[in-house]
Protein backbone atom coordinates (compact mmCIF):
# COMPACT_ATOMS: atom_id res chain seq x y z
CA UNK A 1 0.00 0.00 0.00
CA UNK A 2 1.24 3.55 -0.68
CA UNK A 3 2.37 5.40 2.42
CA UNK A 4 0.26 8.25 3.77
CA UNK A 5 3.23 9.66 5.70
CA UNK A 6 5.29 12.44 4.18
CA UNK A 7 8.47 14.03 5.59
CA UNK A 8 7.19 17.59 6.05
CA UNK A 9 4.02 19.46 6.87
CA UNK A 10 0.86 17.84 8.22
CA UNK A 11 1.21 14.10 7.65
CA UNK A 12 -2.21 12.86 8.79
CA UNK A 13 -5.39 14.85 9.39
CA UNK A 14 -8.72 13.06 9.65
CA UNK A 15 -11.33 15.70 10.64
CA UNK A 16 -13.76 12.93 11.62
CA UNK A 17 -11.40 11.66 14.32
CA UNK A 18 -9.98 14.84 15.88
CA UNK A 19 -11.21 18.18 17.12
CA UNK A 20 -10.42 21.03 14.75
CA UNK A 21 -8.30 23.80 16.28
CA UNK A 22 -4.88 25.42 16.39
CA UNK A 23 -1.51 24.38 17.76
CA UNK A 24 1.17 26.65 19.23
CA UNK A 25 4.72 25.37 19.53
CA UNK A 26 8.26 26.61 20.03
CA UNK A 27 10.60 26.67 17.04
CA UNK A 28 13.99 28.14 16.17
CA UNK A 29 15.08 30.08 13.12
CA UNK A 30 17.63 28.19 10.96
CA UNK A 31 21.24 28.85 12.06
CA UNK A 32 19.99 30.97 14.94
CA UNK A 33 19.51 30.63 18.70
CA UNK A 34 16.49 32.94 18.60
CA UNK A 35 13.26 31.35 19.67
CA UNK A 36 10.10 31.68 17.59
CA UNK A 37 6.58 30.87 18.72
CA UNK A 38 4.55 29.45 15.83
CA UNK A 39 0.78 29.07 15.55
CA UNK A 40 -0.50 26.62 12.93
CA UNK A 41 -3.87 25.31 11.80
CA UNK A 42 -4.76 21.64 11.38
CA UNK A 43 -3.34 21.57 7.85
CA UNK A 44 0.02 22.90 9.00
CA UNK A 45 -0.45 26.42 7.64
CA UNK A 46 1.29 29.14 9.65
CA UNK A 47 -1.36 31.43 11.12
CA UNK A 48 1.10 33.65 13.02
CA UNK A 49 4.63 33.60 14.36
CA UNK A 50 6.31 35.66 17.05
CA UNK A 51 10.02 35.93 16.31
CA UNK A 52 12.26 36.26 19.35
CA UNK A 53 9.64 34.78 21.69
CA UNK A 54 10.96 31.73 23.49
CA UNK A 55 8.54 29.35 25.15
CA UNK A 56 9.04 27.27 28.26
CA UNK A 57 6.26 26.82 27.33
CA UNK A 58 4.30 29.22 25.10
CA UNK A 59 0.64 29.59 26.06
CA UNK A 60 -2.14 31.26 24.09
CA UNK A 61 -4.48 33.73 25.80
CA UNK A 62 -7.80 35.16 24.59
CA UNK A 63 -7.69 37.82 21.88
CA UNK A 64 -4.61 36.44 20.15
CA UNK A 65 -2.25 37.18 23.03
CA UNK A 66 0.55 34.76 23.82
CA UNK A 67 2.97 34.25 26.71
CA UNK A 68 6.64 33.27 26.64
CA UNK A 69 10.09 34.77 27.26
CA UNK A 70 12.38 37.16 25.41
CA UNK A 71 15.55 35.23 26.23
CA UNK A 72 17.35 32.42 28.03
CA UNK A 73 20.16 32.74 30.57
CA UNK A 74 23.61 31.76 29.31
CA UNK A 75 23.76 27.96 29.74
CA UNK A 76 27.26 28.21 31.22
CA UNK A 77 25.83 29.76 34.38
CA UNK A 78 22.16 28.75 34.55
CA UNK A 79 20.13 25.66 33.78
CA UNK A 80 16.79 26.26 32.04
CA UNK A 81 16.53 29.82 33.37
CA UNK A 82 14.33 32.14 31.33
CA UNK A 83 15.25 35.81 31.58
CA UNK A 84 11.65 36.98 31.90
CA UNK A 85 8.03 36.01 31.42
CA UNK A 86 6.12 38.21 29.00
CA UNK A 87 2.71 38.55 27.43
CA UNK A 88 2.60 39.90 23.88
CA UNK A 89 -0.28 40.76 21.57
CA UNK A 90 -0.94 39.41 18.07
CA UNK A 91 1.62 41.83 16.61
CA UNK A 92 4.32 41.01 19.14
CA UNK A 93 3.98 44.10 21.33
CA UNK A 94 4.81 43.42 24.98
CA UNK A 95 1.68 43.92 27.11
CA UNK A 96 3.03 42.53 30.39
CA UNK A 97 6.45 41.54 31.66
CA UNK A 98 7.96 40.11 34.85
CA UNK A 99 11.69 39.67 35.45
CA UNK A 100 12.44 40.91 38.99
CA UNK A 101 12.80 37.70 40.95
CA UNK A 102 16.59 37.74 41.22
CA UNK A 103 19.34 40.19 40.24
CA UNK A 104 22.00 38.11 38.48
CA UNK A 105 25.72 38.85 38.06
CA UNK A 106 27.19 36.10 35.89
CA UNK A 107 30.92 36.18 35.01
CA UNK A 108 31.65 38.40 32.01
CA UNK A 109 27.93 39.15 31.69
CA UNK A 110 26.09 42.41 32.26
CA UNK A 111 24.21 42.41 35.62
CA UNK A 112 20.52 41.97 34.98
CA UNK A 113 17.22 41.09 36.61
CA UNK A 114 15.81 37.67 35.77
CA UNK A 115 12.62 35.76 36.43
CA UNK A 116 14.46 32.41 36.27
CA UNK A 117 11.11 30.95 35.17
CA UNK A 118 11.08 27.36 34.00
CA UNK A 119 8.60 24.70 32.89
CA UNK A 120 5.29 26.24 33.93
CA UNK A 121 3.16 29.23 34.92
CA UNK A 122 -0.56 29.97 35.20
CA UNK A 123 -2.46 33.23 34.68
CA UNK A 124 -5.37 33.93 36.99
CA UNK A 125 -8.75 32.87 35.63
CA UNK A 126 -7.58 29.50 34.31
CA UNK A 127 -6.17 26.69 36.42
CA UNK A 128 -3.96 24.87 33.92
CA UNK A 129 -3.01 27.19 31.05
CA UNK A 130 -5.06 25.58 28.30
CA UNK A 131 -8.75 25.36 27.43
CA UNK A 132 -11.14 24.80 30.32
CA UNK A 133 -14.83 25.50 29.78
CA UNK A 134 -15.86 28.70 31.55
CA UNK A 135 -12.33 29.49 32.80
CA UNK A 136 -10.69 32.18 30.68
CA UNK A 137 -7.27 33.51 31.73
CA UNK A 138 -7.09 37.28 32.23
CA UNK A 139 -5.30 39.39 29.61
CA UNK A 140 -5.35 42.86 31.20
CA UNK A 141 -5.30 42.11 34.94
CA UNK A 142 -4.88 39.33 37.45
CA UNK A 143 -2.06 37.49 39.20
CA UNK A 144 0.31 34.93 37.70
CA UNK A 145 1.67 31.79 39.35
CA UNK A 146 5.27 31.21 38.17
CA UNK A 147 7.65 28.28 38.68
CA UNK A 148 11.21 29.60 39.17
CA UNK A 149 14.72 28.51 40.13
CA UNK A 150 16.58 29.64 43.25
CA UNK A 151 20.15 28.71 44.22
CA UNK A 152 20.64 28.06 47.94
CA UNK A 153 22.20 25.84 50.59
CA UNK A 154 20.17 23.46 52.76
CA UNK A 155 22.31 21.10 54.90
CA UNK A 156 19.26 18.94 55.61
CA UNK A 157 19.39 17.85 51.97
CA UNK A 158 23.09 18.15 51.09
CA UNK A 159 26.17 20.26 51.70
CA UNK A 160 26.20 20.88 47.94
CA UNK A 161 24.78 24.06 46.41
CA UNK A 162 21.20 23.36 45.35
CA UNK A 163 19.34 24.43 42.23
CA UNK A 164 16.10 24.72 44.14
CA UNK A 165 12.56 25.32 42.89
CA UNK A 166 10.29 28.12 44.03
CA UNK A 167 6.68 28.88 43.20
CA UNK A 168 5.78 32.55 43.31
CA UNK A 169 2.63 34.60 42.78
CA UNK A 170 3.06 37.92 40.99
CA UNK A 171 0.52 40.73 40.66
CA UNK A 172 -0.24 42.47 37.37
CA UNK A 173 2.12 45.31 38.39
CA UNK A 174 4.98 42.89 39.14
CA UNK A 175 4.82 42.63 42.92
CA UNK A 176 5.67 39.23 44.44
CA UNK A 177 2.90 38.53 46.97
CA UNK A 178 3.52 34.84 47.73
CA UNK A 179 6.51 32.49 47.61
CA UNK A 180 6.90 28.77 48.29
CA UNK A 181 10.46 27.39 48.37
CA UNK A 182 10.58 23.64 47.79
CA UNK A 183 13.57 22.72 49.98
CA UNK A 184 12.00 24.33 53.06
CA UNK A 185 9.53 21.42 53.14
CA UNK A 186 12.04 18.60 52.78
CA UNK A 187 11.21 17.10 56.19
CA UNK A 188 7.57 16.61 55.19
CA UNK A 189 8.38 14.67 52.00
CA UNK A 190 8.81 11.26 53.65
CA UNK A 191 12.16 10.26 52.16
CA UNK A 192 13.64 7.03 53.48
CA UNK A 193 17.01 7.04 55.23
CA UNK A 194 18.56 5.43 52.16
CA UNK A 195 17.14 8.13 49.90
CA UNK A 196 18.37 10.87 52.24
CA UNK A 197 21.87 9.42 52.29
CA UNK A 198 21.96 9.11 48.52
CA UNK A 199 20.69 12.65 48.04
CA UNK A 200 23.22 14.05 50.51
CA UNK A 201 26.05 12.63 48.43
CA UNK A 202 24.59 13.47 45.02
CA UNK A 203 21.46 15.63 44.84
CA UNK A 204 21.27 15.19 41.02
CA UNK A 205 24.39 17.29 40.41
CA UNK A 206 24.79 19.38 37.27
CA UNK A 207 27.96 21.24 36.33
CA UNK A 208 27.51 24.93 35.55
CA UNK A 209 30.70 26.80 34.68
CA UNK A 210 33.15 26.06 37.51
CA UNK A 211 30.64 24.80 40.08
CA UNK A 212 28.18 21.97 40.57
CA UNK A 213 24.58 22.49 41.63
CA UNK A 214 22.10 19.89 42.84
CA UNK A 215 18.90 19.80 40.80
CA UNK A 216 17.41 17.74 43.61
CA UNK A 217 13.67 18.12 42.98
CA UNK A 218 13.27 19.46 39.42
CA UNK A 219 9.64 20.57 39.50
CA UNK A 220 8.11 20.13 36.04
CA UNK A 221 4.66 21.58 36.56
CA UNK A 222 2.43 23.61 38.84
CA UNK A 223 -1.30 24.27 38.57
CA UNK A 224 -4.02 25.78 40.68
CA UNK A 225 -6.50 23.05 41.65
CA UNK A 226 -9.61 25.05 40.81
CA UNK A 227 -13.16 23.81 41.45
CA UNK A 228 -13.30 20.07 42.22
CA UNK A 229 -15.64 17.46 43.68
CA UNK A 230 -13.30 16.52 46.55
CA UNK A 231 -13.39 20.01 48.06
CA UNK A 232 -17.14 20.20 47.46
CA UNK A 233 -17.51 17.01 49.50
CA UNK A 234 -15.66 18.60 52.43
CA UNK A 235 -11.96 17.75 51.96
CA UNK A 236 -10.07 20.98 52.72
CA UNK A 237 -6.84 19.60 51.23
CA UNK A 238 -8.35 20.16 47.82
CA UNK A 239 -9.21 23.84 48.29
CA UNK A 240 -9.53 25.42 44.81
CA UNK A 241 -6.71 27.89 45.58
CA UNK A 242 -4.23 25.16 46.55
CA UNK A 243 -1.44 24.22 44.15
CA UNK A 244 -0.61 20.81 42.69
CA UNK A 245 2.92 20.17 41.44
CA UNK A 246 5.20 17.35 40.33
CA UNK A 247 8.88 16.67 41.05
CA UNK A 248 10.71 14.76 38.33
CA UNK A 249 13.83 13.72 40.25
CA UNK A 250 11.97 12.57 43.37
CA UNK A 251 8.86 10.97 41.80
CA UNK A 252 6.63 13.15 44.00
CA UNK A 253 3.25 14.65 43.15
CA UNK A 254 2.08 16.99 45.90
CA UNK A 255 -0.48 19.60 46.85
CA UNK A 256 0.56 22.73 48.74
CA UNK A 257 -1.91 24.55 50.96
CA UNK A 258 -1.92 28.12 49.69
CA UNK A 259 -2.62 29.63 53.12
CA UNK A 260 -0.14 27.69 55.27
CA UNK A 261 2.46 26.55 52.73
CA UNK A 262 2.22 23.01 54.08
CA UNK A 263 2.16 19.94 51.84
CA UNK A 264 -1.29 18.53 52.56
CA UNK A 265 -1.48 15.71 50.00
CA UNK A 266 1.31 13.66 48.44
CA UNK A 267 2.09 10.67 46.22
CA UNK A 268 5.63 9.28 46.37
CA UNK A 269 8.52 9.25 46.68
CA UNK A 270 8.20 5.53 47.55
CA UNK A 271 5.37 3.62 45.88
CA UNK A 272 5.97 0.34 47.73
CA UNK A 273 5.05 1.30 51.31
CA UNK A 274 1.32 0.42 51.29
CA UNK A 275 -0.88 -2.09 49.40
CA UNK A 276 -2.71 0.79 47.68
CA UNK A 277 0.55 2.34 46.44
CA UNK A 278 1.75 -1.05 45.22
CA UNK A 279 -1.52 -1.44 43.30
CA UNK A 280 -1.11 2.06 41.84
CA UNK A 281 2.42 1.31 40.67
CA UNK A 282 5.47 3.51 40.44
CA UNK A 283 5.19 6.99 38.96
CA UNK A 284 8.75 7.72 37.80
CA UNK A 285 9.98 11.07 36.57
C-alpha positions as CSV (number, residue, x, y, z in Angstrom):
1,X,0.0,0.0,0.0
2,X,1.2,3.5,-0.7
3,X,2.4,5.4,2.4
4,X,0.3,8.2,3.8
5,X,3.2,9.7,5.7
6,X,5.3,12.4,4.2
7,X,8.5,14.0,5.6
8,X,7.2,17.6,6.1
9,X,4.0,19.5,6.9
10,X,0.9,17.8,8.2
11,X,1.2,14.1,7.7
12,X,-2.2,12.9,8.8
13,X,-5.4,14.9,9.4
14,X,-8.7,13.1,9.6
15,X,-11.3,15.7,10.6
16,X,-13.8,12.9,11.6
17,X,-11.4,11.7,14.3
18,X,-10.0,14.8,15.9
19,X,-11.2,18.2,17.1
20,X,-10.4,21.0,14.8
21,X,-8.3,23.8,16.3
22,X,-4.9,25.4,16.4
23,X,-1.5,24.4,17.8
24,X,1.2,26.6,19.2
25,X,4.7,25.4,19.5
26,X,8.3,26.6,20.0
27,X,10.6,26.7,17.0
28,X,14.0,28.1,16.2
29,X,15.1,30.1,13.1
30,X,17.6,28.2,11.0
31,X,21.2,28.8,12.1
32,X,20.0,31.0,14.9
33,X,19.5,30.6,18.7
34,X,16.5,32.9,18.6
35,X,13.3,31.3,19.7
36,X,10.1,31.7,17.6
37,X,6.6,30.9,18.7
38,X,4.5,29.4,15.8
39,X,0.8,29.1,15.6
40,X,-0.5,26.6,12.9
41,X,-3.9,25.3,11.8
42,X,-4.8,21.6,11.4
43,X,-3.3,21.6,7.8
44,X,0.0,22.9,9.0
45,X,-0.4,26.4,7.6
46,X,1.3,29.1,9.7
47,X,-1.4,31.4,11.1
48,X,1.1,33.6,13.0
49,X,4.6,33.6,14.4
50,X,6.3,35.7,17.0
51,X,10.0,35.9,16.3
52,X,12.3,36.3,19.3
53,X,9.6,34.8,21.7
54,X,11.0,31.7,23.5
55,X,8.5,29.4,25.2
56,X,9.0,27.3,28.3
57,X,6.3,26.8,27.3
58,X,4.3,29.2,25.1
59,X,0.6,29.6,26.1
60,X,-2.1,31.3,24.1
61,X,-4.5,33.7,25.8
62,X,-7.8,35.2,24.6
63,X,-7.7,37.8,21.9
64,X,-4.6,36.4,20.1
65,X,-2.3,37.2,23.0
66,X,0.6,34.8,23.8
67,X,3.0,34.2,26.7
68,X,6.6,33.3,26.6
69,X,10.1,34.8,27.3
70,X,12.4,37.2,25.4
71,X,15.5,35.2,26.2
72,X,17.4,32.4,28.0
73,X,20.2,32.7,30.6
74,X,23.6,31.8,29.3
75,X,23.8,28.0,29.7
76,X,27.3,28.2,31.2
77,X,25.8,29.8,34.4
78,X,22.2,28.8,34.5
79,X,20.1,25.7,33.8
80,X,16.8,26.3,32.0
81,X,16.5,29.8,33.4
82,X,14.3,32.1,31.3
83,X,15.2,35.8,31.6
84,X,11.7,37.0,31.9
85,X,8.0,36.0,31.4
86,X,6.1,38.2,29.0
87,X,2.7,38.5,27.4
88,X,2.6,39.9,23.9
89,X,-0.3,40.8,21.6
90,X,-0.9,39.4,18.1
91,X,1.6,41.8,16.6
92,X,4.3,41.0,19.1
93,X,4.0,44.1,21.3
94,X,4.8,43.4,25.0
95,X,1.7,43.9,27.1
96,X,3.0,42.5,30.4
97,X,6.4,41.5,31.7
98,X,8.0,40.1,34.8
99,X,11.7,39.7,35.5
100,X,12.4,40.9,39.0
101,X,12.8,37.7,41.0
102,X,16.6,37.7,41.2
103,X,19.3,40.2,40.2
104,X,22.0,38.1,38.5
105,X,25.7,38.9,38.1
106,X,27.2,36.1,35.9
107,X,30.9,36.2,35.0
108,X,31.7,38.4,32.0
109,X,27.9,39.2,31.7
110,X,26.1,42.4,32.3
111,X,24.2,42.4,35.6
112,X,20.5,42.0,35.0
113,X,17.2,41.1,36.6
114,X,15.8,37.7,35.8
115,X,12.6,35.8,36.4
116,X,14.5,32.4,36.3
117,X,11.1,31.0,35.2
118,X,11.1,27.4,34.0
119,X,8.6,24.7,32.9
120,X,5.3,26.2,33.9
121,X,3.2,29.2,34.9
122,X,-0.6,30.0,35.2
123,X,-2.5,33.2,34.7
124,X,-5.4,33.9,37.0
125,X,-8.7,32.9,35.6
126,X,-7.6,29.5,34.3
127,X,-6.2,26.7,36.4
128,X,-4.0,24.9,33.9
129,X,-3.0,27.2,31.1
130,X,-5.1,25.6,28.3
131,X,-8.8,25.4,27.4
132,X,-11.1,24.8,30.3
133,X,-14.8,25.5,29.8
134,X,-15.9,28.7,31.5
135,X,-12.3,29.5,32.8
136,X,-10.7,32.2,30.7
137,X,-7.3,33.5,31.7
138,X,-7.1,37.3,32.2
139,X,-5.3,39.4,29.6
140,X,-5.4,42.9,31.2
141,X,-5.3,42.1,34.9
142,X,-4.9,39.3,37.4
143,X,-2.1,37.5,39.2
144,X,0.3,34.9,37.7
145,X,1.7,31.8,39.4
146,X,5.3,31.2,38.2
147,X,7.6,28.3,38.7
148,X,11.2,29.6,39.2
149,X,14.7,28.5,40.1
150,X,16.6,29.6,43.2
151,X,20.1,28.7,44.2
152,X,20.6,28.1,47.9
153,X,22.2,25.8,50.6
154,X,20.2,23.5,52.8
155,X,22.3,21.1,54.9
156,X,19.3,18.9,55.6
157,X,19.4,17.9,52.0
158,X,23.1,18.2,51.1
159,X,26.2,20.3,51.7
160,X,26.2,20.9,47.9
161,X,24.8,24.1,46.4
162,X,21.2,23.4,45.3
163,X,19.3,24.4,42.2
164,X,16.1,24.7,44.1
165,X,12.6,25.3,42.9
166,X,10.3,28.1,44.0
167,X,6.7,28.9,43.2
168,X,5.8,32.6,43.3
169,X,2.6,34.6,42.8
170,X,3.1,37.9,41.0
171,X,0.5,40.7,40.7
172,X,-0.2,42.5,37.4
173,X,2.1,45.3,38.4
174,X,5.0,42.9,39.1
175,X,4.8,42.6,42.9
176,X,5.7,39.2,44.4
177,X,2.9,38.5,47.0
178,X,3.5,34.8,47.7
179,X,6.5,32.5,47.6
180,X,6.9,28.8,48.3
181,X,10.5,27.4,48.4
182,X,10.6,23.6,47.8
183,X,13.6,22.7,50.0
184,X,12.0,24.3,53.1
185,X,9.5,21.4,53.1
186,X,12.0,18.6,52.8
187,X,11.2,17.1,56.2
188,X,7.6,16.6,55.2
189,X,8.4,14.7,52.0
190,X,8.8,11.3,53.6
191,X,12.2,10.3,52.2
192,X,13.6,7.0,53.5
193,X,17.0,7.0,55.2
194,X,18.6,5.4,52.2
195,X,17.1,8.1,49.9
196,X,18.4,10.9,52.2
197,X,21.9,9.4,52.3
198,X,22.0,9.1,48.5
199,X,20.7,12.7,48.0
200,X,23.2,14.0,50.5
201,X,26.1,12.6,48.4
202,X,24.6,13.5,45.0
203,X,21.5,15.6,44.8
204,X,21.3,15.2,41.0
205,X,24.4,17.3,40.4
206,X,24.8,19.4,37.3
207,X,28.0,21.2,36.3
208,X,27.5,24.9,35.5
209,X,30.7,26.8,34.7
210,X,33.2,26.1,37.5
211,X,30.6,24.8,40.1
212,X,28.2,22.0,40.6
213,X,24.6,22.5,41.6
214,X,22.1,19.9,42.8
215,X,18.9,19.8,40.8
216,X,17.4,17.7,43.6
217,X,13.7,18.1,43.0
218,X,13.3,19.5,39.4
219,X,9.6,20.6,39.5
220,X,8.1,20.1,36.0
221,X,4.7,21.6,36.6
222,X,2.4,23.6,38.8
223,X,-1.3,24.3,38.6
224,X,-4.0,25.8,40.7
225,X,-6.5,23.1,41.6
226,X,-9.6,25.0,40.8
227,X,-13.2,23.8,41.5
228,X,-13.3,20.1,42.2
229,X,-15.6,17.5,43.7
230,X,-13.3,16.5,46.5
231,X,-13.4,20.0,48.1
232,X,-17.1,20.2,47.5
233,X,-17.5,17.0,49.5
234,X,-15.7,18.6,52.4
235,X,-12.0,17.7,52.0
236,X,-10.1,21.0,52.7
237,X,-6.8,19.6,51.2
238,X,-8.4,20.2,47.8
239,X,-9.2,23.8,48.3
240,X,-9.5,25.4,44.8
241,X,-6.7,27.9,45.6
242,X,-4.2,25.2,46.6
243,X,-1.4,24.2,44.1
244,X,-0.6,20.8,42.7
245,X,2.9,20.2,41.4
246,X,5.2,17.3,40.3
247,X,8.9,16.7,41.1
248,X,10.7,14.8,38.3
249,X,13.8,13.7,40.2
250,X,12.0,12.6,43.4
251,X,8.9,11.0,41.8
252,X,6.6,13.1,44.0
253,X,3.3,14.7,43.2
254,X,2.1,17.0,45.9
255,X,-0.5,19.6,46.9
256,X,0.6,22.7,48.7
257,X,-1.9,24.6,51.0
258,X,-1.9,28.1,49.7
259,X,-2.6,29.6,53.1
260,X,-0.1,27.7,55.3
261,X,2.5,26.6,52.7
262,X,2.2,23.0,54.1
263,X,2.2,19.9,51.8
264,X,-1.3,18.5,52.6
265,X,-1.5,15.7,50.0
266,X,1.3,13.7,48.4
267,X,2.1,10.7,46.2
268,X,5.6,9.3,46.4
269,X,8.5,9.3,46.7
270,X,8.2,5.5,47.5
271,X,5.4,3.6,45.9
272,X,6.0,0.3,47.7
273,X,5.1,1.3,51.3
274,X,1.3,0.4,51.3
275,X,-0.9,-2.1,49.4
276,X,-2.7,0.8,47.7
277,X,0.6,2.3,46.4
278,X,1.8,-1.1,45.2
279,X,-1.5,-1.4,43.3
280,X,-1.1,2.1,41.8
281,X,2.4,1.3,40.7
282,X,5.5,3.5,40.4
283,X,5.2,7.0,39.0
284,X,8.7,7.7,37.8
285,X,10.0,11.1,36.6
